[in-house]
Amino acid sequence: MDGGGDSAETSGVLGMLPGGPQGKGAIYFCVGSRQTGICSYAWRLWWGQTSFYLKAREANLAELKVSLHGPDERHVETGPGFKIAYDSSFQQGEGKPNALLVATPGWLPRWFSGYAVSEDDTHVLRLRFPYDLFIPGVPSAPAPAEVKARDFAGLIPPPERHLYVVDVDVFVSQRRPYWPNESQARQDKACLGPLQSKSGEYLTAVIVHRSALASPTPRLAKAPGPKNAGDRLRGIGAAVDDHGVLWICEQWMSRSALEALSAEATRSDAQAVE
């Protein structure tokens, strides 16, 4: 597990969207280019009491939430831990024909351990954005909305080469903020955070430009690819790797294949109820 280490090159947050400095409020970011107008989904990192959270800002993905729980006397029975799950506060809205959520039965909620890079620092998740999401002419995700003045909003440049990706590696630390190769990452303006919870934990992230061949996407995070341009659907796949790190991978998917999987899952659920 490289965790953004020496085998990769960091790539900076070259642009800022309207917002405030880091460390005051939530962190919003997306990968994209002002020149092409093509961007990824926008993501939000924030904290609440003793936990950190991650969600996409896109309404079609708002049902999923990543929770990074720290020690909390109010929840002794569950204890600290990391999970991806359906958001219990999510309210199903109208006008969402493009929403398509397909999950392996029993996979959610999914707890995961993260990968300990030191006694105090844990690599908890990786968000991946491949080159082909940003090729001129492909449809963009919705443009990021404005954020509050106290929140930070960053625009991350997309991969410049075929078979390369941009990764956002997220860490939770016990004593002090942590970024791999911090001096180089700061020079490249590749550091996000820190956020600090009321329990004293820190959340940080580093932006990394790396080869997808040298660091392959987990097989279980990949969805069937589109048959043609009309079958193309921008979505995300998620999986926990052998090191306990959660991967969230934006990618082109096959709408027809996912609709078939969704129908099959619905039939299976109905049979289980019967």
C-alpha positions in Angstrom: 0.0 0.0 0.0 1.7 3.2 -1.1 -0.6 5.7 0.6 0.7 8.4 -1.7 4.4 7.5 -1.1 7.5 7.7 -3.2 6.2 5.7 -6.1 3.7 8.5 -7.0 4.0 12.2 -7.9 1.8 14.7 -6.1 -0.2 17.1 -8.2 -1.4 20.3 -6.6 -4.7 22.0 -6.1 -4.0 24.5 -8.9 -7.3 26.4 -8.6 -9.6 27.5 -5.8 -13.3 27.8 -6.2 -15.1 30.7 -4.2 -14.9 29.9 -0.5 -12.7 30.4 2.5 -9.3 29.1 3.7 -8.7 25.5 4.9 -9.3 24.6 8.5 -12.3 26.8 9.2 -15.2 24.7 7.9 -15.9 21.8 5.5 -13.7 20.9 2.6 -15.3 20.7 -0.9 -13.4 19.4 -3.9 -13.8 18.1 -7.4 -11.5 17.2 -10.3 -11.9 19.2 -13.4 -10.7 21.8 -15.9 -11.9 25.3 -16.5 -10.7 25.1 -20.1 -12.9 22.1 -21.0 -15.7 22.7 -18.5 -15.6 19.0 -17.6 -15.5 18.0 -13.9 -16.1 15.1 -11.6 -18.7 14.9 -9.0 -18.1 17.3 -6.1 -17.3 15.9 -2.7 -17.7 17.2 0.8 -15.5 16.3 3.8 -16.6 17.6 7.2 -16.6 16.8 10.9 -19.3 16.6 13.6 -18.4 16.2 17.2 -16.2 13.1 17.3 -16.5 11.9 13.7 -15.6 12.8 10.1 -17.9 12.3 7.1 -17.7 12.2 3.3 -20.6 12.6 0.8 -21.0 13.5 -2.8 -22.9 16.7 -3.4 -24.7 15.2 -6.4 -28.3 14.5 -5.4 -28.3 11.1 -7.2 -25.5 9.9 -4.9 -26.7 11.5 -1.7 -28.0 8.2 -0.3 -24.5 7.0 0.4 -22.3 8.3 3.3 -18.9 7.4 4.6 -18.5 7.8 8.4 -15.2 7.9 10.2 -16.1 7.6 13.9 -13.7 8.4 16.7 -13.9 7.6 20.4 -17.2 8.9 21.8 -18.6 8.3 25.3 -22.1 8.6 23.9 -21.6 5.5 21.7 -19.6 3.2 23.8 -21.5 0.1 22.5 -20.4 0.7 18.9 -17.0 2.3 19.6 -14.8 4.0 17.0 -14.6 2.7 13.5 -15.1 3.4 9.8 -18.0 2.5 7.6 -19.8 3.2 4.3 -23.6 2.9 4.6 -26.9 4.3 3.5 -27.5 7.7 5.1 -30.3 7.4 7.6 -31.0 11.2 7.2 -31.5 10.9 3.4 -34.8 12.0 2.1 -35.9 10.6 -1.3 -36.8 13.5 -3.5 -38.7 13.9 -6.8 -37.3 14.3 -10.2 -34.4 11.8 -9.9 -34.7 9.6 -13.0 -30.9 9.1 -13.3 -30.4 7.7 -9.8 -29.4 4.1 -9.9 -28.0 2.4 -6.8 -27.0 -1.2 -7.2 -25.4 -2.9 -4.1 -24.3 -6.5 -3.6 -26.9 -7.9 -1.2 -25.6 -7.6 2.4 -22.6 -5.4 1.4 -24.0 -2.3 3.1 -23.4 -1.2 5.8 -19.7 -2.1 5.4 -17.2 -1.5 8.2 -13.5 -1.3 7.3 -10.3 -1.0 9.2 -8.1 1.3 7.1 -4.4 0.8 6.8 -2.1 1.8 9.6 0.8 3.8 8.1 2.1 4.4 11.7 1.0 4.0 15.3 -1.0 7.2 15.0 -1.9 7.6 11.4 -4.4 5.5 9.3 -5.0 5.6 5.6 -8.8 5.2 5.5 -10.0 5.8 2.0 -9.0 6.6 -1.6 -11.1 8.5 -4.1 -10.0 7.7 -7.7 -10.6 9.7 -10.9 -9.3 8.2 -14.1 -8.2 10.0 -17.3 -11.1 9.0 -19.5 -13.6 10.9 -17.3 -12.1 14.2 -18.6 -11.5 13.7 -22.3 -12.8 16.6 -24.3 -16.3 15.9 -25.6 -17.5 13.6 -22.8 -20.4 14.8 -20.6 -19.5 16.4 -17.4 -20.9 15.8 -13.9 -23.0 18.7 -12.6 -21.0 21.9 -12.0 -20.1 22.4 -8.3 -22.4 24.7 -6.4 -21.2 27.6 -4.3 -20.1 26.9 -0.7 -20.4 28.9 2.4 -17.7 31.6 3.0 -16.1 29.6 5.9 -15.8 26.4 3.8 -12.8 25.6 1.5 -13.4 24.6 -2.1 -10.6 23.2 -4.3 -10.4 22.4 -8.0 -8.0 19.6 -8.7 -6.5 19.3 -12.2 -7.4 16.1 -14.1 -4.9 13.4 -15.1 -2.8 14.5 -18.2 -2.0 11.1 -19.6 -3.9 7.9 -20.7 -3.9 5.2 -18.0 -3.2 7.8 -15.3 -5.5 8.7 -12.4 -5.9 11.4 -9.8 -6.3 9.9 -6.3 -7.3 11.7 -3.2 -5.9 9.7 -0.3 -7.6 10.5 3.1 -6.0 9.9 6.5 -7.2 10.0 10.1 -4.5 10.8 12.7 -4.5 10.7 16.5 -1.9 13.3 17.6 -1.1 15.6 14.7 -2.0 16.1 11.0 -0.3 13.7 8.6 0.4 14.0 4.9 2.7 11.5 3.1 5.9 13.2 1.8 4.6 16.4 3.4 7.4 18.8 2.3 6.9 17.8 -1.4 3.1 17.7 -1.1 3.1 21.3 0.3 5.4 22.4 -2.4 3.0 21.0 -5.0 0.0 22.4 -3.1 -1.4 18.9 -2.8 -2.5 19.0 0.8 -6.1 19.1 1.9 -7.0 19.8 5.5 -6.5 19.5 8.4 -9.9 19.1 9.9 -10.0 18.5 13.7 -12.9 16.8 15.6 -13.8 17.5 19.2 -12.2 14.3 20.2 -8.8 15.7 19.0 -8.5 13.5 15.9 -7.3 15.0 12.6 -8.5 14.4 9.0 -6.1 15.2 6.2 -5.9 14.3 2.5 -3.2 14.4 -0.2 -3.8 14.7 -4.0 -1.7 12.2 -6.0 -1.2 11.8 -9.7 -0.2 8.1 -10.4 -0.2 5.3 -13.0 -3.2 3.1 -12.9 -1.0 0.2 -14.0 1.4 0.6 -11.1 -1.6 1.0 -8.7 -4.6 -0.9 -10.1 -8.1 -0.3 -9.1 -9.6 -3.2 -7.1 -11.6 -5.5 -9.3 -14.7 -5.3 -7.1 -14.8 -1.5 -7.4 -15.2 -1.7 -11.2 -18.6 -1.8 -12.9 -19.4 -3.1 -16.4 -18.2 -0.6 -19.0 -20.5 1.1 -21.5 -21.2 -0.6 -24.8 -21.4 2.8 -26.6 -21.8 6.5 -26.0 -25.6 6.1 -25.5 -25.1 3.5 -22.8 -22.6 5.6 -20.9 -23.4 6.5 -17.3 -21.1 8.4 -14.9 -21.1 6.7 -11.6 -19.1 5.4 -8.7 -17.9 2.0 -7.6 -16.7 1.1 -4.1 -14.8 -1.7 -2.5 -12.5 -2.4 0.4 -9.1 -3.7 -0.5 -6.9 -6.3 1.2 -5.3 -3.6 3.4 -8.7 -2.4 4.7 -8.8 0.8 2.7 -12.1 1.9 1.1 -11.8 2.8 -2.5 -14.5 5.1 -4.1 -13.9 5.1 -7.9 -15.7 7.4 -10.3 -16.0 5.8 -13.7 -18.0 5.3 -16.9 -20.5 2.5 -16.4 -23.0 0.6 -18.6 -26.5 1.9 -17.9 -28.1 -1.2 -19.4 -25.9 -3.6 -17.4 -26.7 -1.7 -14.1 -30.4 -1.6 -14.9 -30.3 -5.4 -15.4 -28.5 -5.9 -12.1 -30.9 -3.6 -10.3 -33.9 -5.5 -11.7 -32.3 -8.8 -10.6 -31.6 -7.5 -7.1 -35.2 -6.3 -6.9 -36.5 -9.8 -7.8 -34.2 -11.4 -5.3 -35.4 -9.0 -2.5 -39.0 -9.8 -3.4 -38.4 -13.6 -3.3 -36.7 -13.2 0.1 -39.8 -11.3 1.5 -42.1 -14.0 0.2 
